[in-house]
Structure formats: structure tokens, C-alpha cells
């Protein structure tokens, strides 16, 4: 079975797994999740399948898929007038908002 960027088994007739997960998260969690996945695929580039060029290309394609989703998400937030405040440090992202 050939590896795919967004395999069919992540989709079903009602909602794609990606959309189902996203619907349960805050904007900050969605952004963090995308960052996580982008870094994961870039950092492990080629580690699977013997480090072949095809394996490297697949990992970078997966990172690209998440980058494109993140760009679209930022555009959607922007069109809704949503603003994300920059945290001074990572811990600030998890503090209760007043």
C-alpha cells in the first residue's frame, strides 16, 4: 500500500477526521496542533522507509499539507476578526484568560 498525505481512512461519509478533531479545539489549540504536526514531519523527514528520497518527499508533503491548512485557518480567523495575542512565554498560553 502506497503511503498518502491524507489517506482515505481519515475520512468518512459525515466528517473528515481532521475536521472532527478541529471542531473540539480552541483556536490556540488548533494552531498549536498544526505547528506540532509540521515540526513532526519536518524533523523526521526520511526516517521511515529507509530514508529514501520518496520517503523524504512524503514527509515534506505531509508537512506542506498542514502548512496549507494552517494558512487557510489563519485566513478564516482573520475574516472573522479574531485576534491572537502573542504570549511572552509558552506558559502564558495556558493561563486562564481574564
Backbone as JSON Lines, residues from 0, in Angstrom:
{"i":0,"aa":"X","n":[0.84,-1.18,0.0],"ca":[0.0,0.0,0.0],"c":[0.89,1.25,0.0]}
{"i":1,"aa":"X","n":[0.63,2.11,-0.93],"ca":[1.4,3.34,-1.05],"c":[0.94,4.35,-0.01]}
{"i":2,"aa":"X","n":[1.89,4.97,0.68],"ca":[1.56,5.97,1.7],"c":[1.01,7.22,1.02]}
{"i":3,"aa":"X","n":[0.02,7.84,1.67],"ca":[-0.61,9.04,1.15],"c":[-0.5,10.17,2.16]}
{"i":4,"aa":"X","n":[-0.63,11.4,1.68],"ca":[-0.59,12.56,2.57],"c":[-1.82,12.6,3.46]}
{"i":5,"aa":"X","n":[-3.0,12.44,2.9],"ca":[-4.24,12.45,3.67],"c":[-5.08,11.24,3.25]}
{"i":6,"aa":"X","n":[-4.74,10.06,3.81],"ca":[-5.37,8.82,3.35],"c":[-6.89,8.8,3.53]}
{"i":7,"aa":"X","n":[-7.54,8.01,2.71],"ca":[-8.99,7.9,2.75],"c":[-9.52,7.41,4.09]}
{"i":8,"aa":"X","n":[-8.73,6.62,4.83],"ca":[-9.23,6.1,6.1],"c":[-9.39,7.2,7.16]}
{"i":9,"aa":"X","n":[-8.9,8.41,6.89],"ca":[-9.14,9.54,7.78],"c":[-10.45,10.26,7.45]}
{"i":10,"aa":"X","n":[-11.15,9.76,6.48],"ca":[-12.39,10.39,6.04],"c":[-13.53,9.39,6.19]}
{"i":11,"aa":"X","n":[-14.71,9.89,6.48],"ca":[-15.88,9.04,6.4],"c":[-16.99,9.84,5.75]}
{"i":12,"aa":"X","n":[-18.16,9.29,5.65],"ca":[-19.23,9.93,4.9],"c":[-19.73,11.22,5.55]}
{"i":13,"aa":"X","n":[-19.6,11.35,6.86],"ca":[-20.16,12.52,7.54],"c":[-19.15,13.65,7.75]}
{"i":14,"aa":"X","n":[-17.98,13.32,8.23],"ca":[-16.99,14.36,8.53],"c":[-15.58,13.76,8.48]}
{"i":15,"aa":"X","n":[-14.65,14.51,7.94],"ca":[-13.25,14.09,7.9],"c":[-12.68,14.14,9.32]}
{"i":16,"aa":"X","n":[-11.83,13.19,9.66],"ca":[-11.23,13.14,10.99],"c":[-10.58,14.47,11.35]}
{"i":17,"aa":"X","n":[-9.88,15.07,10.43],"ca":[-9.23,16.37,10.66],"c":[-10.24,17.4,11.14]}
{"i":18,"aa":"X","n":[-11.38,17.49,10.46],"ca":[-12.41,18.48,10.8],"c":[-13.07,18.14,12.14]}
{"i":19,"aa":"X","n":[-13.27,16.86,12.42],"ca":[-13.87,16.44,13.69],"c":[-12.98,16.85,14.87]}
{"i":20,"aa":"X","n":[-11.67,16.6,14.74],"ca":[-10.74,16.98,15.81],"c":[-10.7,18.49,15.96]}
{"i":21,"aa":"X","n":[-10.6,19.19,14.86],"ca":[-10.53,20.66,14.88],"c":[-11.76,21.27,15.56]}
{"i":22,"aa":"X","n":[-12.91,20.66,15.37],"ca":[-14.15,21.2,15.94],"c":[-14.17,21.15,17.47]}
{"i":23,"aa":"X","n":[-13.29,20.36,18.06],"ca":[-13.26,20.2,19.52],"c":[-12.21,21.07,20.2]}
{"i":24,"aa":"X","n":[-11.46,21.86,19.43],"ca":[-10.33,22.61,19.97],"c":[-10.55,24.12,19.9]}
{"i":25,"aa":"X","n":[-9.82,24.84,20.76],"ca":[-9.82,26.3,20.7],"c":[-8.91,26.73,19.55]}
{"i":26,"aa":"X","n":[-9.02,27.99,19.1],"ca":[-8.11,28.45,18.05],"c":[-6.64,28.26,18.4]}
{"i":27,"aa":"X","n":[-6.27,28.54,19.63],"ca":[-4.87,28.38,20.02],"c":[-4.44,26.91,19.97]}
{"i":28,"aa":"X","n":[-5.33,26.02,20.38],"ca":[-5.02,24.58,20.31],"c":[-4.9,24.12,18.86]}
{"i":29,"aa":"X","n":[-5.74,24.63,18.0],"ca":[-5.67,24.27,16.57],"c":[-4.34,24.71,15.98]}
{"i":30,"aa":"X","n":[-3.95,25.94,16.28],"ca":[-2.67,26.45,15.78],"c":[-1.52,25.62,16.33]}
{"i":31,"aa":"X","n":[-1.54,25.33,17.62],"ca":[-0.5,24.52,18.23],"c":[-0.44,23.12,17.64]}
{"i":32,"aa":"X","n":[-1.61,22.54,17.37],"ca":[-1.65,21.21,16.76],"c":[-1.02,21.2,15.38]}
{"i":33,"aa":"X","n":[-1.31,22.23,14.6],"ca":[-0.7,22.34,13.27],"c":[0.82,22.5,13.39]}
{"i":34,"aa":"X","n":[1.25,23.35,14.3],"ca":[2.7,23.54,14.49],"c":[3.36,22.22,14.87]}
{"i":35,"aa":"X","n":[2.72,21.48,15.75],"ca":[3.22,20.19,16.19],"c":[3.41,19.26,15.0]}
{"i":36,"aa":"X","n":[2.38,19.14,14.18],"ca":[2.43,18.21,13.05],"c":[3.45,18.66,11.99]}
{"i":37,"aa":"X","n":[3.53,19.95,11.74],"ca":[4.51,20.46,10.78],"c":[5.92,20.12,11.25]}
{"i":38,"aa":"X","n":[6.21,20.41,12.51],"ca":[7.54,20.11,13.06],"c":[7.82,18.61,13.06]}
{"i":39,"aa":"X","n":[6.81,17.82,13.4],"ca":[6.97,16.37,13.43],"c":[7.44,15.86,12.07]}
{"i":40,"aa":"X","n":[6.75,16.25,11.02],"ca":[7.09,15.73,9.69],"c":[8.4,16.29,9.15]}
{"i":41,"aa":"X","n":[8.72,17.53,9.47],"ca":[9.99,18.1,9.02],"c":[11.15,17.45,9.77]}
{"i":42,"aa":"X","n":[10.99,17.26,11.08],"ca":[12.08,16.72,11.88],"c":[12.35,15.24,11.61]}
{"i":43,"aa":"X","n":[11.32,14.5,11.23],"ca":[11.54,13.07,10.97],"c":[11.76,12.77,9.49]}
{"i":44,"aa":"X","n":[11.9,13.8,8.69],"ca":[11.99,13.65,7.25],"c":[12.91,12.5,6.85]}
{"i":45,"aa":"X","n":[12.33,11.53,6.19],"ca":[13.09,10.41,5.66],"c":[13.41,9.31,6.64]}
{"i":46,"aa":"X","n":[13.0,9.42,7.9],"ca":[13.31,8.38,8.88],"c":[12.58,7.08,8.59]}
{"i":47,"aa":"X","n":[11.41,7.18,8.0],"ca":[10.65,5.98,7.66],"c":[11.09,5.48,6.28]}
{"i":48,"aa":"X","n":[10.85,4.22,6.04],"ca":[11.08,3.61,4.73],"c":[12.52,3.76,4.25]}
{"i":49,"aa":"X","n":[13.46,3.65,5.16],"ca":[14.86,3.62,4.78],"c":[15.48,4.92,4.33]}
{"i":50,"aa":"X","n":[14.84,6.01,4.58],"ca":[15.43,7.31,4.25],"c":[15.52,7.61,2.77]}
{"i":51,"aa":"X","n":[14.68,6.97,1.99],"ca":[14.72,7.19,0.55],"c":[14.24,8.6,0.2]}
{"i":52,"aa":"X","n":[14.56,9.02,-1.0],"ca":[14.06,10.32,-1.47],"c":[12.54,10.35,-1.47]}
{"i":53,"aa":"X","n":[11.93,9.24,-1.82],"ca":[10.47,9.15,-1.82],"c":[9.92,9.34,-0.4]}
{"i":54,"aa":"X","n":[10.6,8.75,0.6],"ca":[10.17,8.91,1.99],"c":[10.33,10.36,2.44]}
{"i":55,"aa":"X","n":[11.43,10.99,2.06],"ca":[11.65,12.41,2.39],"c":[10.56,13.27,1.77]}
{"i":56,"aa":"X","n":[10.26,12.99,0.51],"ca":[9.24,13.75,-0.19],"c":[7.87,13.57,0.47]}
{"i":57,"aa":"X","n":[7.56,12.37,0.92],"ca":[6.27,12.11,1.56],"c":[6.16,12.9,2.87]}
{"i":58,"aa":"X","n":[7.21,12.88,3.68],"ca":[7.17,13.61,4.94],"c":[7.02,15.12,4.71]}
{"i":59,"aa":"X","n":[7.74,15.65,3.75],"ca":[7.64,17.07,3.46],"c":[6.27,17.4,2.86]}
{"i":60,"aa":"X","n":[5.71,16.49,2.09],"ca":[4.36,16.69,1.56],"c":[3.33,16.73,2.69]}
{"i":61,"aa":"X","n":[3.53,15.89,3.7],"ca":[2.63,15.9,4.85],"c":[2.76,17.22,5.62]}
{"i":62,"aa":"X","n":[3.99,17.68,5.82],"ca":[4.19,18.98,6.48],"c":[3.53,20.08,5.66]}
{"i":63,"aa":"X","n":[3.68,20.01,4.35],"ca":[3.08,21.01,3.46],"c":[1.56,21.0,3.59]}
{"i":64,"aa":"X","n":[0.96,19.83,3.7],"ca":[-0.48,19.71,3.85],"c":[-0.94,20.49,5.09]}
{"i":65,"aa":"X","n":[-0.2,20.31,6.2],"ca":[-0.55,21.03,7.44],"c":[-0.26,22.52,7.32]}
{"i":66,"aa":"X","n":[0.78,22.89,6.62],"ca":[1.06,24.32,6.4],"c":[-0.08,24.96,5.63]}
{"i":67,"aa":"X","n":[-0.53,24.3,4.57],"ca":[-1.65,24.83,3.78],"c":[-2.91,24.96,4.63]}
{"i":68,"aa":"X","n":[-3.18,23.96,5.47],"ca":[-4.35,24.01,6.36],"c":[-4.21,25.16,7.35]}
{"i":69,"aa":"X","n":[-3.0,25.38,7.87],"ca":[-2.77,26.46,8.82],"c":[-2.93,27.82,8.17]}
{"i":70,"aa":"X","n":[-2.44,27.97,6.97],"ca":[-2.61,29.23,6.23],"c":[-4.1,29.51,6.04]}
{"i":71,"aa":"X","n":[-4.85,28.5,5.64],"ca":[-6.29,28.68,5.44],"c":[-6.97,29.03,6.76]}
{"i":72,"aa":"X","n":[-6.55,28.37,7.85],"ca":[-7.14,28.65,9.16],"c":[-6.88,30.09,9.58]}
{"i":73,"aa":"X","n":[-5.66,30.57,9.37],"ca":[-5.35,31.97,9.67],"c":[-6.23,32.91,8.85]}
{"i":74,"aa":"X","n":[-6.43,32.6,7.59],"ca":[-7.31,33.41,6.74],"c":[-8.74,33.41,7.27]}
{"i":75,"aa":"X","n":[-9.21,32.24,7.69],"ca":[-10.56,32.15,8.24],"c":[-10.69,32.97,9.52]}
{"i":76,"aa":"X","n":[-9.71,32.87,10.4],"ca":[-9.73,33.65,11.64],"c":[-9.72,35.14,11.33]}
{"i":77,"aa":"X","n":[-8.88,35.53,10.41],"ca":[-8.76,36.94,10.03],"c":[-10.09,37.47,9.5]}
{"i":78,"aa":"X","n":[-10.76,36.69,8.67],"ca":[-12.04,37.13,8.1],"c":[-13.13,37.24,9.18]}
{"i":79,"aa":"X","n":[-12.95,36.51,10.29],"ca":[-13.89,36.57,11.41],"c":[-13.52,37.67,12.41]}
{"i":80,"aa":"X","n":[-12.41,38.35,12.16],"ca":[-11.96,39.42,13.06],"c":[-11.31,38.91,14.34]}
{"i":81,"aa":"X","n":[-10.9,37.66,14.35],"ca":[-10.29,37.07,15.53],"c":[-8.85,37.53,15.65]}
{"i":82,"aa":"X","n":[-8.42,37.83,16.87],"ca":[-7.03,38.21,17.11],"c":[-6.4,37.27,18.12]}
{"i":83,"aa":"X","n":[-5.18,36.9,17.87],"ca":[-4.43,36.06,18.79],"c":[-3.35,36.92,19.42]}
{"i":84,"aa":"X","n":[-3.35,36.93,20.72],"ca":[-2.35,37.71,21.43],"c":[-1.07,36.89,21.57]}
{"i":85,"aa":"X","n":[0.04,37.53,21.36],"ca":[1.33,36.85,21.48],"c":[1.66,36.68,22.96]}
{"i":86,"aa":"X","n":[2.05,35.49,23.32],"ca":[2.43,35.2,24.7],"c":[3.91,35.53,24.89]}
{"i":87,"aa":"X","n":[4.24,36.01,26.09],"ca":[5.65,36.26,26.41],"c":[6.43,34.96,26.51]}
{"i":88,"aa":"X","n":[5.75,33.92,26.95],"ca":[6.38,32.61,27.01],"c":[5.29,31.55,26.87]}
{"i":89,"aa":"X","n":[5.67,30.34,26.65],"ca":[4.74,29.26,26.38],"c":[3.76,29.07,27.53]}
{"i":90,"aa":"X","n":[4.21,29.22,28.77],"ca":[3.33,29.03,29.92],"c":[2.15,29.99,29.87]}
{"i":91,"aa":"X","n":[2.35,31.2,29.34],"ca":[1.27,32.18,29.26],"c":[0.12,31.7,28.37]}
{"i":92,"aa":"X","n":[0.39,30.83,27.44],"ca":[-0.66,30.32,26.57],"c":[-1.69,29.49,27.33]}
{"i":93,"aa":"X","n":[-1.29,28.96,28.5],"ca":[-2.15,28.05,29.23],"c":[-2.78,28.68,30.47]}
{"i":94,"aa":"X","n":[-2.54,29.95,30.69],"ca":[-3.15,30.64,31.83],"c":[-4.59,31.01,31.49]}
{"i":95,"aa":"X","n":[-5.42,31.02,32.52],"ca":[-6.81,31.43,32.32],"c":[-6.86,32.84,31.79]}
{"i":96,"aa":"X","n":[-7.75,33.05,30.84],"ca":[-7.89,34.39,30.26],"c":[-8.87,35.18,31.11]}
{"i":97,"aa":"X","n":[-8.52,36.37,31.48],"ca":[-9.38,37.22,32.32],"c":[-10.3,38.05,31.47]}
